[in-house]
């Protein structure tokens, strides 16, 4: 969506222009835009069974002595 004041191209879910801070709610209403901000995507959930390996915790006692010093 282009800001009518400064011409900055921003996301439809913004209520104010990120550049000049102009209120964009009237523009959104005029254009019938009802966009909402998207949520975060967890790309690790797409890995399937490999995801379980990412959630495992490595205990310091399981590491060799030369790798434990920084823990």
HELIX and SHEET records of a PDB file:
HELIX    1   1 UNK A   25  UNK A   30  1                                   6    
HELIX    2   2 UNK A   43  UNK A   50  5                                   8    
HELIX    3   3 UNK A   51  UNK A   54  1                                   4    
HELIX    4   4 UNK A   60  UNK A   62  5                                   3    
HELIX    5   5 UNK A   65  UNK A   68  1                                   4    
END                                                                             
